[in-house]
Amino acid sequence: MPIWPSTLVIFTKSSVGSYANEGVRADVINKHAPIVNRKIVIRPNKPWYTDDIREAKKIQRSAEKKWRKTHLEVHRQAFVNARKNTNKLITAAKQIYTKNKISDSKSNPKELFRIVNGLIKHSKPGADLPQSNDNRELATKFADHFDNKIEHIRKELDNTNVSSVNNSSETCETSLRRTTEDEVKNNYQVYAQ
């Protein structure tokens, strides 16, 4: 039986063949040190990621390694400062990138709203709207919802003491009526233009 060196031996297909020729069986090597395939996902950098950020991250990682190795307070403080610097650079780069995207899309409202929605929430646009196959049914649900809301507000106002809320002798009358389908279409056409 051959004597194995004390250093780390990395087997490749060609080295397995050479050891097999020396009397070591390939099946024993494959049993104890099988060839492993790994998938490495290479993700492209974000558009705001700059060389300055890359350099700051290198400095941060080396400072962290030094601190974890020595456990000294001085090295921990150097790591914290490097991390703060990296975070400041990332924040500034993101702000500049977003400002440029917004200024570039000023003439395109659709793109501008897409950018703003991406900043506000991470869901797809329109994902928070109720789903319906029938637009008339959906419009009826919206109208009923707001009718019920108005009725509820009116009931609450009737139950409150108006004189304690408003001491003036002036009265204000308001009336709400149901909107017709033609009025909705006309208003939509005016705002769509």
WONOR-V737055 format. One record per residue. N is the residue number from 1. RES is the residue in one small letter. OMEGA is omega as a letter, one per 30 degrees, with the letter a starting at -180 (999 if undefined). Layout:
BEGIN
N/RES/OMEGA ; N/RES/OMEGA
END
This chain:
BEGIN
1/m/a ; 2/p/l ; 3/i/a ; 4/w/l ; 5/p/a ; 6/s/l ; 7/t/a ; 8/l/l ; 9/v/l ; 10/i/a ; 11/f/l ; 12/t/a ; 13/k/a ; 14/s/a ; 15/s/l ; 16/v/l ; 17/g/a ; 18/s/l ; 19/y/l ; 20/a/l ; 21/n/a ; 22/e/l ; 23/g/l ; 24/v/a ; 25/r/a ; 26/a/a ; 27/d/l ; 28/v/l ; 29/i/l ; 30/n/l ; 31/k/a ; 32/h/l ; 33/a/a ; 34/p/l ; 35/i/a ; 36/v/l ; 37/n/l ; 38/r/l ; 39/k/l ; 40/i/l ; 41/v/l ; 42/i/a ; 43/r/l ; 44/p/l ; 45/n/l ; 46/k/a ; 47/p/a ; 48/w/a ; 49/y/a ; 50/t/l ; 51/d/l ; 52/d/l ; 53/i/l ; 54/r/l ; 55/e/l ; 56/a/l ; 57/k/l ; 58/k/l ; 59/i/l ; 60/q/a ; 61/r/l ; 62/s/l ; 63/a/l ; 64/e/l ; 65/k/a ; 66/k/a ; 67/w/a ; 68/r/l ; 69/k/a ; 70/t/a ; 71/h/l ; 72/l/a ; 73/e/l ; 74/v/a ; 75/h/l ; 76/r/l ; 77/q/l ; 78/a/l ; 79/f/a ; 80/v/l ; 81/n/l ; 82/a/l ; 83/r/l ; 84/k/l ; 85/n/l ; 86/t/a ; 87/n/l ; 88/k/l ; 89/l/l ; 90/i/l ; 91/t/a ; 92/a/a ; 93/a/l ; 94/k/l ; 95/q/l ; 96/i/l ; 97/y/a ; 98/t/l ; 99/k/l ; 100/n/l ; 101/k/a ; 102/i/a ; 103/s/l ; 104/d/a ; 105/s/l ; 106/k/a ; 107/s/a ; 108/n/a ; 109/p/a ; 110/k/l ; 111/e/l ; 112/l/l ; 113/f/l ; 114/r/l ; 115/i/a ; 116/v/l ; 117/n/l ; 118/g/l ; 119/l/a ; 120/i/a ; 121/k/a ; 122/h/l ; 123/s/l ; 124/k/l ; 125/p/l ; 126/g/a ; 127/a/a ; 128/d/l ; 129/l/l ; 130/p/a ; 131/q/l ; 132/s/l ; 133/n/a ; 134/d/a ; 135/n/l ; 136/r/l ; 137/e/l ; 138/l/l ; 139/a/l ; 140/t/l ; 141/k/l ; 142/f/a ; 143/a/l ; 144/d/l ; 145/h/a ; 146/f/l ; 147/d/l ; 148/n/l ; 149/k/l ; 150/i/l ; 151/e/l ; 152/h/l ; 153/i/l ; 154/r/l ; 155/k/l ; 156/e/l ; 157/l/l ; 158/d/a ; 159/n/a ; 160/t/l ; 161/n/a ; 162/v/a ; 163/s/l ; 164/s/l ; 165/v/a ; 166/n/a ; 167/n/a ; 168/s/a ; 169/s/l ; 170/e/l ; 171/t/a ; 172/c/l ; 173/e/l ; 174/t/l ; 175/s/l ; 176/l/l ; 177/r/a ; 178/r/a ; 179/t/l ; 180/t/a ; 181/e/l ; 182/d/l ; 183/e/l ; 184/v/l ; 185/k/a ; 186/n/l ; 187/n/l ; 188/y/l ; 189/q/l ; 190/v/a ; 191/y/a ; 192/a/a ; 193/q/999
END
